[in-house]
């Protein structure tokens, strides 16, 4: 399954390597209980909220790394 920032948060959380990667950029991604509230969103949509604190440049970097996981 190809992963990207356009994958749903739920899908990314199920993939251990993707969850570790995202937790390195957004500490608490794996452990914050509030993440259950946003599982139906894509990671891109989640990052569009200012509280996420992920810049567009970082989002592109994350997207490349997520895509590389699927290779």
N, CA, C and O atoms as CSV, one atom per row, in Angstrom:
chain,resi,resn,atom,element,x,y,z
A,1,UNK,N,N,0.853,-1.179,0.000
A,1,UNK,CA,C,0.000,0.000,0.000
A,1,UNK,C,C,0.891,1.231,0.000
A,1,UNK,O,O,1.763,1.370,0.858
A,2,UNK,N,N,0.679,2.112,-0.943
A,2,UNK,CA,C,1.454,3.342,-1.034
A,2,UNK,C,C,0.980,4.333,0.020
A,2,UNK,O,O,-0.216,4.580,0.178
A,3,UNK,N,N,1.937,4.886,0.726
A,3,UNK,CA,C,1.621,5.877,1.747
A,3,UNK,C,C,2.075,7.249,1.284
A,3,UNK,O,O,3.051,7.382,0.546
A,4,UNK,N,N,1.352,8.265,1.729
A,4,UNK,CA,C,1.712,9.649,1.427
A,4,UNK,C,C,0.983,10.538,2.425
A,4,UNK,O,O,0.245,10.051,3.283
A,5,UNK,N,N,1.195,11.839,2.306
A,5,UNK,CA,C,0.481,12.756,3.192
A,5,UNK,C,C,-1.002,12.797,2.856
A,5,UNK,O,O,-1.797,13.360,3.608
A,6,UNK,N,N,-1.373,12.204,1.731
A,6,UNK,CA,C,-2.785,12.131,1.361
A,6,UNK,C,C,-3.456,10.862,1.883
A,6,UNK,O,O,-4.634,10.622,1.622
A,7,UNK,N,N,-2.701,10.055,2.620
A,7,UNK,CA,C,-3.271,8.882,3.288
A,7,UNK,C,C,-4.011,9.339,4.540
A,7,UNK,O,O,-3.678,10.361,5.141
A,8,UNK,N,N,-5.003,8.573,4.913
A,8,UNK,CA,C,-5.750,8.890,6.136
A,8,UNK,C,C,-4.868,8.624,7.356
A,8,UNK,O,O,-4.030,7.722,7.352
A,9,UNK,N,N,-5.074,9.417,8.382
A,9,UNK,CA,C,-4.321,9.279,9.626
A,9,UNK,C,C,-4.442,7.849,10.154
A,9,UNK,O,O,-3.471,7.282,10.655
A,10,UNK,N,N,-5.624,7.278,10.040
A,10,UNK,CA,C,-5.857,5.910,10.514
A,10,UNK,C,C,-4.921,4.921,9.828
A,10,UNK,O,O,-4.360,4.042,10.482
A,11,UNK,N,N,-4.748,5.059,8.511
A,11,UNK,CA,C,-3.862,4.174,7.758
A,11,UNK,C,C,-2.410,4.352,8.193
A,11,UNK,O,O,-1.663,3.382,8.325
A,12,UNK,N,N,-2.024,5.608,8.414
A,12,UNK,CA,C,-0.650,5.898,8.805
A,12,UNK,C,C,-0.349,5.366,10.204
A,12,UNK,O,O,0.765,4.921,10.477
A,13,UNK,N,N,-1.332,5.413,11.074
A,13,UNK,CA,C,-1.140,4.918,12.435
A,13,UNK,C,C,-0.984,3.395,12.461
A,13,UNK,O,O,-0.302,2.852,13.330
A,14,UNK,N,N,-1.610,2.720,11.517
A,14,UNK,CA,C,-1.533,1.258,11.458
A,14,UNK,C,C,-0.164,0.771,10.981
A,14,UNK,O,O,0.239,-0.350,11.290
A,15,UNK,N,N,0.544,1.606,10.236
A,15,UNK,CA,C,1.859,1.243,9.721
A,15,UNK,C,C,2.914,1.729,10.718
A,15,UNK,O,O,3.100,2.933,10.893
A,16,UNK,N,N,3.597,0.794,11.365
A,16,UNK,CA,C,4.540,1.137,12.437
A,16,UNK,C,C,5.642,2.086,11.971
A,16,UNK,O,O,5.978,3.039,12.675
A,17,UNK,N,N,6.207,1.831,10.790
A,17,UNK,CA,C,7.287,2.693,10.284
A,17,UNK,C,C,6.770,4.093,9.988
A,17,UNK,O,O,7.446,5.078,10.287
A,18,UNK,N,N,5.596,4.192,9.414
A,18,UNK,CA,C,5.008,5.506,9.121
A,18,UNK,C,C,4.693,6.245,10.418
A,18,UNK,O,O,4.943,7.445,10.528
A,19,UNK,N,N,4.151,5.538,11.390
A,19,UNK,CA,C,3.812,6.159,12.671
A,19,UNK,C,C,5.068,6.673,13.374
A,19,UNK,O,O,5.053,7.754,13.962
A,20,UNK,N,N,6.159,5.894,13.314
A,20,UNK,CA,C,7.437,6.330,13.911
A,20,UNK,C,C,7.942,7.590,13.218
A,20,UNK,O,O,8.381,8.537,13.872
A,21,UNK,N,N,7.876,7.591,11.891
A,21,UNK,CA,C,8.326,8.747,11.119
A,21,UNK,C,C,7.532,9.990,11.494
A,21,UNK,O,O,8.104,11.047,11.760
A,22,UNK,N,N,6.219,9.857,11.513
A,22,UNK,CA,C,5.373,11.005,11.816
A,22,UNK,C,C,5.539,11.468,13.260
A,22,UNK,O,O,5.438,12.660,13.551
A,23,UNK,N,N,5.792,10.533,14.154
A,23,UNK,CA,C,6.014,10.894,15.555
A,23,UNK,C,C,7.307,11.694,15.704
A,23,UNK,O,O,7.423,12.513,16.616
A,24,UNK,N,N,8.271,11.469,14.824
A,24,UNK,CA,C,9.520,12.233,14.893
A,24,UNK,C,C,9.305,13.690,14.465
A,24,UNK,O,O,10.020,14.583,14.920
A,25,UNK,N,N,8.327,13.926,13.596
A,25,UNK,CA,C,8.009,15.285,13.157
A,25,UNK,C,C,6.951,15.933,14.047
A,25,UNK,O,O,6.971,17.143,14.272
A,26,UNK,N,N,6.052,15.135,14.537
A,26,UNK,CA,C,4.941,15.620,15.366
A,26,UNK,C,C,4.862,14.742,16.617
A,26,UNK,O,O,4.067,13.804,16.676
A,27,UNK,N,N,5.699,15.056,17.622
A,27,UNK,CA,C,5.697,14.238,18.840
A,27,UNK,C,C,4.287,14.088,19.415
A,27,UNK,O,O,3.545,15.061,19.553
A,28,UNK,N,N,3.944,12.858,19.740
A,28,UNK,CA,C,2.614,12.563,20.250
A,28,UNK,C,C,1.695,11.959,19.210
A,28,UNK,O,O,0.574,11.557,19.522
A,29,UNK,N,N,2.168,11.895,17.962
A,29,UNK,CA,C,1.329,11.330,16.902
A,29,UNK,C,C,0.845,9.936,17.282
A,29,UNK,O,O,-0.322,9.599,17.082
A,30,UNK,N,N,1.745,9.134,17.829
A,30,UNK,CA,C,1.392,7.751,18.173
A,30,UNK,C,C,0.683,7.629,19.518
A,30,UNK,O,O,-0.103,6.703,19.719
A,31,UNK,N,N,0.951,8.548,20.436
A,31,UNK,CA,C,0.476,8.353,21.808
A,31,UNK,C,C,-0.648,9.284,22.258
A,31,UNK,O,O,-1.309,9.008,23.259
A,32,UNK,N,N,-0.871,10.362,21.548
A,32,UNK,CA,C,-1.890,11.323,21.972
A,32,UNK,C,C,-3.291,10.746,21.729
A,32,UNK,O,O,-3.645,10.451,20.587
A,33,UNK,N,N,-4.090,10.583,22.789
A,33,UNK,CA,C,-5.432,10.007,22.622
A,33,UNK,C,C,-6.343,10.848,21.721
A,33,UNK,O,O,-7.305,10.321,21.162
A,34,UNK,N,N,-6.059,12.133,21.573
A,34,UNK,CA,C,-6.894,12.978,20.723
A,34,UNK,C,C,-6.734,12.652,19.236
A,34,UNK,O,O,-7.550,13.079,18.419
A,35,UNK,N,N,-5.707,11.910,18.887
A,35,UNK,CA,C,-5.510,11.532,17.484
A,35,UNK,C,C,-6.663,10.665,16.987
A,35,UNK,O,O,-6.915,10.598,15.783
A,36,UNK,N,N,-7.354,10.010,17.893
A,36,UNK,CA,C,-8.512,9.198,17.494
A,36,UNK,C,C,-9.602,10.065,16.873
A,36,UNK,O,O,-10.402,9.587,16.069
A,37,UNK,N,N,-9.631,11.334,17.248
A,37,UNK,CA,C,-10.655,12.245,16.736
A,37,UNK,C,C,-10.414,12.653,15.285
A,37,UNK,O,O,-11.336,13.103,14.604
A,38,UNK,N,N,-9.180,12.498,14.813
A,38,UNK,CA,C,-8.846,12.962,13.464
A,38,UNK,C,C,-8.453,11.815,12.524
A,38,UNK,O,O,-7.878,12.060,11.463
A,39,UNK,N,N,-8.751,10.593,12.895
A,39,UNK,CA,C,-8.346,9.440,12.094
A,39,UNK,C,C,-8.923,9.429,10.689
A,39,UNK,O,O,-8.337,8.834,9.784
A,40,UNK,N,N,-10.049,10.071,10.496
A,40,UNK,CA,C,-10.668,10.054,9.168
A,40,UNK,C,C,-10.109,11.142,8.242
A,40,UNK,O,O,-10.423,11.169,7.052
A,41,UNK,N,N,-9.285,12.031,8.788
A,41,UNK,CA,C,-8.669,13.082,7.977
A,41,UNK,C,C,-7.417,12.555,7.295
A,41,UNK,O,O,-6.797,11.605,7.774
A,42,UNK,N,N,-7.046,13.169,6.179
A,42,UNK,CA,C,-5.741,12.863,5.606
A,42,UNK,C,C,-4.698,13.612,6.431
A,42,UNK,O,O,-5.019,14.589,7.109
A,43,UNK,N,N,-3.458,13.154,6.370
A,43,UNK,CA,C,-2.407,13.842,7.114
A,43,UNK,C,C,-2.233,15.260,6.582
A,43,UNK,O,O,-1.941,16.179,7.348
A,44,UNK,N,N,-2.409,15.445,5.272
A,44,UNK,CA,C,-2.312,16.794,4.680
A,44,UNK,C,C,-3.359,17.722,5.304
A,44,UNK,O,O,-3.048,18.856,5.668
A,45,UNK,N,N,-4.589,17.243,5.425
A,45,UNK,CA,C,-5.659,18.051,6.013
A,45,UNK,C,C,-5.351,18.367,7.473
A,45,UNK,O,O,-5.542,19.498,7.923
A,46,UNK,N,N,-4.877,17.373,8.207
A,46,UNK,CA,C,-4.517,17.591,9.607
A,46,UNK,C,C,-3.454,18.678,9.724
A,46,UNK,O,O,-3.515,19.513,10.627
A,47,UNK,N,N,-2.493,18.672,8.827
A,47,UNK,CA,C,-1.414,19.664,8.866
A,47,UNK,C,C,-1.873,21.049,8.434
A,47,UNK,O,O,-1.150,22.025,8.633
A,48,UNK,N,N,-3.052,21.150,7.850
A,48,UNK,CA,C,-3.551,22.468,7.452
A,48,UNK,C,C,-4.015,23.274,8.659
A,48,UNK,O,O,-4.204,24.486,8.563
A,49,UNK,N,N,-4.196,22.607,9.791
A,49,UNK,CA,C,-4.564,23.311,11.015
A,49,UNK,C,C,-3.304,23.912,11.639
A,49,UNK,O,O,-2.288,23.225,11.750
A,50,UNK,N,N,-3.354,25.181,12.047
A,50,UNK,CA,C,-2.158,25.822,12.609
A,50,UNK,C,C,-1.597,25.101,13.834
A,50,UNK,O,O,-0.394,25.155,14.087
A,51,UNK,N,N,-2.451,24.434,14.584
A,51,UNK,CA,C,-1.991,23.729,15.785
A,51,UNK,C,C,-1.004,22.609,15.453
A,51,UNK,O,O,-0.202,22.214,16.300
A,52,UNK,N,N,-1.063,22.102,14.231
A,52,UNK,CA,C,-0.172,21.006,13.840
A,52,UNK,C,C,1.281,21.470,13.796
A,52,UNK,O,O,2.194,20.698,14.091
A,53,UNK,N,N,1.489,22.720,13.430
A,53,UNK,CA,C,2.844,23.266,13.402
A,53,UNK,C,C,3.748,22.670,12.341
A,53,UNK,O,O,4.967,22.649,12.513
A,54,UNK,N,N,3.177,22.184,11.246
A,54,UNK,CA,C,3.952,21.599,10.154
A,54,UNK,C,C,3.906,22.559,8.968
A,54,UNK,O,O,2.836,22.848,8.432
A,55,UNK,N,N,5.081,23.051,8.564
A,55,UNK,CA,C,5.160,23.980,7.436
A,55,UNK,C,C,4.987,23.224,6.117
A,55,UNK,O,O,5.175,22.008,6.073
A,56,UNK,N,N,4.631,23.934,5.043
A,56,UNK,CA,C,4.496,23.278,3.735
A,56,UNK,C,C,5.791,22.574,3.305
A,56,UNK,O,O,5.740,21.506,2.695
A,57,UNK,N,N,6.948,23.168,3.620
A,57,UNK,CA,C,8.223,22.535,3.268
A,57,UNK,C,C,8.403,21.219,4.015
A,57,UNK,O,O,8.842,20.226,3.434
A,58,UNK,N,N,8.067,21.210,5.297
A,58,UNK,CA,C,8.167,19.987,6.099
A,58,UNK,C,C,7.187,18.941,5.585
A,58,UNK,O,O,7.497,17.750,5.556
A,59,UNK,N,N,6.005,19.392,5.180
A,59,UNK,CA,C,4.996,18.470,4.662
A,59,UNK,C,C,5.517,17.771,3.407
A,59,UNK,O,O,5.313,16.569,3.237
A,60,UNK,N,N,6.186,18.515,2.532
A,60,UNK,CA,C,6.774,17.921,1.324
A,60,UNK,C,C,7.847,16.898,1.692
A,60,UNK,O,O,7.938,15.834,1.081
A,61,UNK,N,N,8.653,17.232,2.692
A,61,UNK,CA,C,9.705,16.328,3.158
A,61,UNK,C,C,9.097,15.037,3.725
A,61,UNK,O,O,9.574,13.938,3.444
A,62,UNK,N,N,8.059,15.190,4.512
A,62,UNK,CA,C,7.372,14.031,5.094
A,62,UNK,C,C,6.768,13.176,3.985
A,62,UNK,O,O,6.832,11.948,4.035
A,63,UNK,N,N,6.182,13.833,2.986
A,63,UNK,CA,C,5.554,13.110,1.868
A,63,UNK,C,C,6.590,12.244,1.147
A,63,UNK,O,O,6.317,11.086,0.830
A,64,UNK,N,N,7.761,12.792,0.890
A,64,UNK,CA,C,8.820,12.031,0.225
A,64,UNK,C,C,9.215,10.814,1.046
A,64,UNK,O,O,9.391,9.722,0.506
A,65,UNK,N,N,9.353,11.006,2.355
A,65,UNK,CA,C,9.776,9.903,3.226
A,65,UNK,C,C,8.689,8.832,3.347
A,65,UNK,O,O,8.996,7.641,3.404
A,66,UNK,N,N,7.431,9.248,3.386
A,66,UNK,CA,C,6.343,8.278,3.436
A,66,UNK,C,C,6.298,7.458,2.146
A,66,UNK,O,O,6.118,6.241,2.184
A,67,UNK,N,N,6.458,8.121,1.022
A,67,UNK,CA,C,6.444,7.412,-0.273
A,67,UNK,C,C,7.605,6.431,-0.362
A,67,UNK,O,O,7.465,5.353,-0.940
A,68,UNK,N,N,8.749,6.798,0.207
A,68,UNK,CA,C,9.917,5.922,0.189
A,68,UNK,C,C,9.689,4.663,1.027
A,68,UNK,O,O,10.272,3.618,0.739
A,69,UNK,N,N,8.856,4.750,2.050
A,69,UNK,CA,C,8.546,3.581,2.866
A,69,UNK,C,C,7.841,2.499,2.067
A,69,UNK,O,O,7.982,1.312,2.359
A,70,UNK,N,N,7.085,2.908,1.061
A,70,UNK,CA,C,6.322,1.965,0.264
A,70,UNK,C,C,7.111,1.310,-0.863
A,70,UNK,O,O,6.604,0.425,-1.552
A,71,UNK,N,N,8.345,1.747,-1.045
A,71,UNK,CA,C,9.155,1.209,-2.151
A,71,UNK,C,C,9.817,-0.090,-1.773
A,71,UNK,O,O,10.533,-0.677,-2.584
